[in-house]
Each structure stands twice: as C-alpha cells, then as structure tokens.
C-alpha cells in the first residue's frame, strides 16, 4: 500500500499557487502610476522564508516579513509603497515614478499561502 501511495504522489503534479500580479507601464515623460493587488477573501500573503529571502522576494517595505516583490525596467523607480498598502488586510500597492527620456515598466508580485 505504501508503494502505491508513494508512486501516486510522485506522478501527481504538485500545484504551486501562482503569485498575484499587476503591471504598470509609463511612457517617457509622463506622470507616475500605481497598481494594487488585493488578496482574495480567505487568503493571506505568504510569510517570508529563507528560500524566498535568498531569491530576493521579501521586500523591505513589509519589513521583510512577506513574500512580495517588484521587477522594473527602464529609468523609472519601481517600488512597493507604504501608501495604500495594508499587509494585514492583504492589499499591496506599487508605484512607478515618472521616467525621463525612456518608457518604463513595473511588475508587482505577491505570493499567497
């Protein structure tokens, strides 16, 4: 019986939850923009563990306690902001500052438990 369970566990794909995501795009010379991710009811933001910390997925904005990060391209500054962010309620906001001379993008990712 144990062998059957072990084989079934090896063949059954493990579902890893995909992070919540939002994207900001700013054209050259335009104003800054924000995006916001809200955790669905009954969900929670995953606590930061060593593996996520080593991957750079624990942003300092949450005190390094939650798995949430940004990835940006271009000259604009992409960051998680304290304004409009409530870690306990599961709302995370990112801001992409205006960029001079070239377009910029910002992606916000938030992992759930």
TIRO-2110 file (N, C-alpha, C; in Angstrom, 1 decimal):
// TIRO-2110
0.8, -1.2, 0.0, N, 1, A
0.0, 0.0, 0.0, CA, 1, A
0.9, 1.3, 0.0, C, 1, A
1.9, 1.2, 0.8, N, 2, A
2.8, 2.4, 0.9, CA, 2, A
3.4, 2.7, -0.5, C, 2, A
3.8, 1.6, -1.2, N, 3, A
4.4, 1.8, -2.6, CA, 3, A
3.5, 2.5, -3.5, C, 3, A
2.2, 2.1, -3.5, N, 4, A
1.2, 2.7, -4.3, CA, 4, A
1.0, 4.2, -4.0, C, 4, A
1.0, 4.5, -2.7, N, 5, A
0.8, 5.9, -2.3, CA, 5, A
2.1, 6.7, -2.7, C, 5, A
3.2, 6.2, -2.6, N, 6, A
4.5, 6.9, -2.9, CA, 6, A
4.5, 7.1, -4.4, C, 6, A
4.1, 6.1, -5.2, N, 7, A
4.1, 6.2, -6.7, CA, 7, A
3.0, 7.2, -7.1, C, 7, A
1.9, 7.2, -6.5, N, 8, A
0.8, 8.2, -6.8, CA, 8, A
1.3, 9.6, -6.5, C, 8, A
2.0, 9.8, -5.4, N, 9, A
2.5, 11.1, -5.0, CA, 9, A
3.5, 11.6, -6.0, C, 9, A
4.3, 10.7, -6.5, N, 10, A
5.4, 11.1, -7.4, CA, 10, A
4.8, 11.4, -8.8, C, 10, A
3.7, 10.8, -9.2, N, 11, A
3.1, 11.0, -10.5, CA, 11, A
2.1, 12.2, -10.5, C, 11, A
1.6, 12.5, -9.4, N, 12, A
0.6, 13.5, -9.3, CA, 12, A
1.3, 14.9, -9.2, C, 12, A
1.0, 15.8, -10.2, N, 13, A
1.7, 17.1, -10.1, CA, 13, A
1.3, 17.9, -8.9, C, 13, A
2.2, 18.5, -8.4, N, 14, A
2.0, 19.4, -7.2, CA, 14, A
1.6, 20.8, -7.8, C, 14, A
0.5, 21.3, -7.3, N, 15, A
0.1, 22.6, -7.7, CA, 15, A
0.7, 23.7, -6.9, C, 15, A
1.5, 24.5, -7.4, N, 16, A
2.1, 25.6, -6.7, CA, 16, A
1.3, 26.9, -7.1, C, 16, A
0.8, 27.6, -6.1, N, 17, A
0.0, 28.8, -6.4, CA, 17, A
0.8, 29.8, -7.1, C, 17, A
0.3, 30.4, -8.2, N, 18, A
0.9, 31.5, -8.9, CA, 18, A
0.8, 32.8, -8.1, C, 18, A
1.8, 33.6, -8.1, N, 19, A
1.7, 34.9, -7.4, CA, 19, A
0.7, 35.8, -8.1, C, 19, A
0.0, 36.6, -7.3, N, 20, A
-0.8, 37.6, -7.8, CA, 20, A
0.1, 38.7, -8.5, C, 20, A
-0.4, 39.3, -9.5, N, 21, A
0.5, 40.2, -10.3, CA, 21, A
-0.3, 41.4, -10.9, C, 21, A
0.4, 42.5, -10.9, N, 22, A
-0.1, 43.7, -11.6, CA, 22, A
1.0, 44.3, -12.3, C, 22, A
0.8, 45.0, -13.4, N, 23, A
1.8, 45.6, -14.2, CA, 23, A
1.5, 47.1, -14.5, C, 23, A
2.5, 47.9, -14.4, N, 24, A
2.4, 49.4, -14.7, CA, 24, A
3.3, 49.7, -15.9, C, 24, A
2.8, 50.4, -16.8, N, 25, A
3.6, 50.9, -18.0, CA, 25, A
3.5, 52.4, -18.0, C, 25, A
4.7, 53.1, -18.1, N, 26, A
4.7, 54.6, -18.2, CA, 26, A
5.5, 55.0, -19.4, C, 26, A
4.9, 55.8, -20.2, N, 27, A
5.7, 56.3, -21.4, CA, 27, A
6.7, 57.4, -20.9, C, 27, A
7.6, 57.7, -21.8, N, 28, A
8.6, 58.7, -21.5, CA, 28, A
8.0, 60.0, -21.2, C, 28, A
8.4, 60.6, -20.1, N, 29, A
7.9, 62.0, -19.8, CA, 29, A
6.5, 62.1, -19.2, C, 29, A
5.8, 61.0, -18.9, N, 30, A
4.5, 61.0, -18.3, CA, 30, A
4.6, 60.9, -16.8, C, 30, A
3.4, 61.1, -16.1, N, 31, A
3.4, 61.1, -14.7, CA, 31, A
3.5, 59.7, -14.2, C, 31, A
3.8, 59.6, -12.9, N, 32, A
3.9, 58.3, -12.2, CA, 32, A
2.5, 57.6, -12.1, C, 32, A
2.5, 56.3, -12.0, N, 33, A
1.3, 55.5, -11.9, CA, 33, A
1.4, 54.4, -10.8, C, 33, A
0.3, 53.9, -10.3, N, 34, A
0.3, 52.9, -9.3, CA, 34, A
-0.5, 51.7, -9.8, C, 34, A
-0.3, 50.6, -9.2, N, 35, A
-1.1, 49.4, -9.3, CA, 35, A
-1.3, 48.7, -7.9, C, 35, A
-2.3, 48.0, -7.8, N, 36, A
-2.6, 47.4, -6.5, CA, 36, A
-3.1, 46.0, -6.6, C, 36, A
-2.6, 45.1, -5.7, N, 37, A
-3.0, 43.7, -5.7, CA, 37, A
-3.8, 43.5, -4.4, C, 37, A
-4.9, 42.8, -4.5, N, 38, A
-5.7, 42.5, -3.3, CA, 38, A
-5.9, 41.0, -3.2, C, 38, A
-5.5, 40.5, -2.0, N, 39, A
-5.6, 39.0, -1.8, CA, 39, A
-7.1, 38.7, -1.7, C, 39, A
-7.5, 37.6, -2.4, N, 40, A
-8.9, 37.2, -2.3, CA, 40, A
-9.3, 36.8, -0.9, C, 40, A
-10.6, 36.9, -0.7, N, 41, A
-11.2, 36.6, 0.7, CA, 41, A
-10.8, 35.2, 1.1, C, 41, A
-10.3, 35.1, 2.3, N, 42, A
-9.9, 33.8, 2.9, CA, 42, A
-8.4, 33.5, 2.6, C, 42, A
-7.8, 34.3, 1.8, N, 43, A
-6.4, 34.1, 1.5, CA, 43, A
-5.5, 34.9, 2.4, C, 43, A
-4.2, 34.7, 2.3, N, 44, A
-3.2, 35.5, 3.1, CA, 44, A
-1.9, 35.6, 2.3, C, 44, A
-1.2, 36.6, 2.5, N, 45, A
0.1, 36.7, 1.9, CA, 45, A
1.1, 35.8, 2.6, C, 45, A
1.9, 35.1, 1.8, N, 46, A
2.8, 34.1, 2.3, CA, 46, A
3.9, 34.8, 3.2, C, 46, A
4.2, 34.2, 4.3, N, 47, A
5.3, 34.7, 5.2, CA, 47, A
6.6, 34.4, 4.5, C, 47, A
7.6, 35.3, 4.7, N, 48, A
8.9, 35.1, 4.1, CA, 48, A
9.7, 34.0, 4.8, C, 48, A
10.3, 33.2, 4.0, N, 49, A
11.1, 32.1, 4.5, CA, 49, A
12.5, 32.3, 3.8, C, 49, A
13.5, 31.5, 4.3, N, 50, A
14.8, 31.6, 3.8, CA, 50, A
15.0, 31.5, 2.3, C, 50, A
14.3, 30.6, 1.6, N, 51, A
14.3, 30.4, 0.2, CA, 51, A
13.9, 31.6, -0.6, C, 51, A
12.7, 32.2, -0.1, N, 52, A
12.2, 33.4, -0.7, CA, 52, A
13.1, 34.6, -0.5, C, 52, A
13.7, 34.7, 0.7, N, 53, A
14.6, 35.8, 1.0, CA, 53, A
15.9, 35.7, 0.2, C, 53, A
16.4, 34.5, 0.0, N, 54, A
17.6, 34.4, -0.9, CA, 54, A
17.3, 34.7, -2.4, C, 54, A
16.1, 34.5, -2.8, N, 55, A
15.7, 34.8, -4.2, CA, 55, A
15.4, 36.3, -4.3, C, 55, A
15.4, 37.1, -3.2, N, 56, A
15.1, 38.5, -3.3, CA, 56, A
13.6, 38.8, -3.4, C, 56, A
12.8, 37.9, -2.9, N, 57, A
11.3, 38.1, -3.0, CA, 57, A
10.7, 38.6, -1.7, C, 57, A
11.5, 39.1, -0.7, N, 58, A
11.0, 39.6, 0.5, CA, 58, A
11.3, 41.1, 0.5, C, 58, A
10.4, 41.9, 0.1, N, 59, A
10.7, 43.4, 0.0, CA, 59, A
10.8, 44.0, 1.4, C, 59, A
11.7, 45.0, 1.5, N, 60, A
11.8, 45.7, 2.8, CA, 60, A
10.6, 46.5, 3.2, C, 60, A
9.7, 46.8, 2.2, N, 61, A
8.6, 47.6, 2.5, CA, 61, A
7.7, 46.9, 3.5, C, 61, A
7.6, 45.6, 3.5, N, 62, A
6.8, 44.9, 4.5, CA, 62, A
7.6, 44.5, 5.7, C, 62, A
8.8, 45.1, 5.9, N, 63, A
9.6, 44.7, 7.0, CA, 63, A
10.3, 43.4, 6.7, C, 63, A
10.3, 42.9, 5.5, N, 64, A
10.9, 41.7, 5.1, CA, 64, A
10.1, 40.5, 5.6, C, 64, A
8.9, 40.7, 6.0, N, 65, A
8.1, 39.6, 6.6, CA, 65, A
7.2, 38.9, 5.6, C, 65, A
7.0, 39.4, 4.4, N, 66, A
6.0, 38.9, 3.5, CA, 66, A
6.7, 38.7, 2.1, C, 66, A
6.2, 37.7, 1.3, N, 67, A
6.7, 37.4, 0.0, CA, 67, A
6.0, 38.3, -1.0, C, 67, A
6.6, 39.4, -1.3, N, 68, A
6.1, 40.4, -2.3, CA, 68, A
7.3, 41.1, -2.8, C, 68, A
7.3, 41.3, -4.1, N, 69, A
8.5, 42.0, -4.7, CA, 69, A
8.1, 42.7, -6.0, C, 69, A
9.0, 43.6, -6.5, N, 70, A
8.8, 44.3, -7.8, CA, 70, A
9.9, 44.0, -8.7, C, 70, A
9.6, 44.1, -10.0, N, 71, A
10.7, 44.0, -11.0, CA, 71, A
10.4, 45.1, -12.0, C, 71, A
11.4, 45.9, -12.3, N, 72, A
11.1, 47.0, -13.2, CA, 72, A
12.2, 47.1, -14.3, C, 72, A
11.8, 47.8, -15.4, N, 73, A
12.7, 48.0, -16.5, CA, 73, A
12.6, 49.5, -16.8, C, 73, A
13.7, 50.0, -17.3, N, 74, A
13.7, 51.5, -17.7, CA, 74, A
14.2, 52.3, -16.6, C, 74, A
14.2, 53.7, -16.8, N, 75, A
14.8, 54.6, -15.8, CA, 75, A
13.9, 54.9, -14.7, C, 75, A
12.6, 54.6, -14.7, N, 76, A
11.6, 54.9, -13.7, CA, 76, A
11.9, 54.0, -12.4, C, 76, A
11.6, 54.5, -11.2, N, 77, A
11.8, 53.8, -10.0, CA, 77, A
10.5, 53.0, -9.7, C, 77, A
10.7, 51.7, -9.5, N, 78, A
9.6, 50.7, -9.3, CA, 78, A
9.7, 50.3, -7.8, C, 78, A
8.7, 50.4, -7.0, N, 79, A
8.8, 50.0, -5.6, CA, 79, A
7.4, 49.8, -5.0, C, 79, A
7.4, 49.0, -3.9, N, 80, A
6.2, 48.8, -3.1, CA, 80, A
6.1, 50.0, -2.2, C, 80, A
4.9, 50.6, -2.1, N, 81, A
4.8, 51.8, -1.3, CA, 81, A
4.0, 51.5, 0.0, C, 81, A
4.3, 52.3, 1.0, N, 82, A
3.5, 52.2, 2.2, CA, 82, A
2.1, 52.8, 2.0, C, 82, A
2.0, 53.8, 1.2, N, 83, A
0.7, 54.4, 0.9, CA, 83, A
-0.1, 53.4, 0.2, C, 83, A
-1.4, 53.2, 0.6, N, 84, A
-2.3, 52.3, 0.1, CA, 84, A
-2.0, 50.8, 0.2, C, 84, A
-1.0, 50.5, 1.1, N, 85, A
-0.6, 49.1, 1.3, CA, 85, A
-1.0, 48.8, 2.8, C, 85, A
-1.7, 47.7, 2.9, N, 86, A
-2.1, 47.1, 4.2, CA, 86, A
-1.8, 45.7, 4.2, C, 86, A
-0.6, 45.3, 4.8, N, 87, A
-0.2, 43.9, 4.9, CA, 87, A
-1.2, 43.0, 5.6, C, 87, A
-1.8, 43.5, 6.7, N, 88, A
-2.7, 42.7, 7.4, CA, 88, A
-4.0, 42.4, 6.7, C, 88, A
-4.4, 43.4, 5.9, N, 89, A
-5.7, 43.2, 5.1, CA, 89, A
-5.4, 42.6, 3.7, C, 89, A
-4.1, 42.4, 3.4, N, 90, A
-3.8, 41.7, 2.1, CA, 90, A
-3.9, 42.6, 0.9, C, 90, A
-3.5, 43.9, 1.1, N, 91, A
-3.6, 44.9, 0.0, CA, 91, A
-2.1, 45.4, -0.2, C, 91, A
-1.6, 45.2, -1.4, N, 92, A
-0.2, 45.7, -1.6, CA, 92, A
-0.2, 46.6, -2.9, C, 92, A
0.4, 47.8, -2.7, N, 93, A
0.4, 48.8, -3.8, CA, 93, A
1.8, 49.0, -4.3, C, 93, A
2.0, 49.2, -5.6, N, 94, A
3.3, 49.5, -6.1, CA, 94, A
3.2, 50.8, -6.9, C, 94, A
4.3, 51.5, -7.0, N, 95, A
4.3, 52.8, -7.7, CA, 95, A
5.5, 52.8, -8.7, C, 95, A
5.3, 53.3, -9.9, N, 96, A
6.3, 53.5, -10.8, CA, 96, A
6.5, 55.0, -11.0, C, 96, A
7.6, 55.6, -10.7, N, 97, A
7.8, 57.0, -10.8, CA, 97, A
8.0, 57.4, -12.2, C, 97, A
7.7, 58.7, -12.5, N, 98, A
7.8, 59.1, -13.9, CA, 98, A
9.3, 58.9, -14.4, C, 98, A
9.4, 58.7, -15.7, N, 99, A
10.7, 58.4, -16.2, CA, 99, A
11.0, 59.4, -17.3, C, 99, A
12.1, 60.0, -17.3, N, 100, A
12.6, 61.0, -18.3, CA, 100, A
13.4, 60.3, -19.4, C, 100, A
12.9, 60.5, -20.6, N, 101, A
13.8, 60.0, -21.7, CA, 101, A
13.4, 58.7, -22.3, C, 101, A
12.8, 57.8, -21.5, N, 102, A
12.5, 56.4, -22.0, CA, 102, A
11.3, 55.8, -21.2, C, 102, A
10.6, 54.9, -21.9, N, 103, A
9.5, 54.3, -21.2, CA, 103, A
10.0, 53.3, -20.1, C, 103, A
9.1, 53.1, -19.1, N, 104, A
9.5, 52.1, -18.0, CA, 104, A
8.3, 51.2, -17.7, C, 104, A
8.6, 50.1, -17.1, N, 105, A
7.6, 49.1, -16.7, CA, 105, A
7.9, 48.7, -15.3, C, 105, A
6.8, 48.3, -14.6, N, 106, A
7.0, 47.8, -13.2, CA, 106, A
6.0, 46.7, -13.0, C, 106, A
6.5, 45.5, -12.5, N, 107, A
5.6, 44.4, -12.2, CA, 107, A
5.7, 44.1, -10.7, C, 107, A
4.5, 44.0, -10.1, N, 108, A
4.3, 43.7, -8.7, CA, 108, A
3.9, 42.2, -8.6, C, 108, A
4.5, 41.5, -7.7, N, 109, A
4.2, 40.1, -7.5, CA, 109, A
4.0, 39.9, -6.0, C, 109, A
2.9, 39.2, -5.6, N, 110, A
2.6, 38.9, -4.2, CA, 110, A
2.2, 37.4, -4.2, C, 110, A
2.9, 36.6, -3.4, N, 111, A
2.6, 35.2, -3.2, CA, 111, A
1.7, 34.9, -2.1, C, 111, A
0.8, 33.9, -2.3, N, 112, A
-0.2, 33.6, -1.3, CA, 112, A
0.2, 32.3, -0.6, C, 112, A
-0.3, 32.1, 0.6, N, 113, A
-0.1, 30.8, 1.3, CA, 113, A
-0.9, 29.7, 0.7, C, 113, A
END
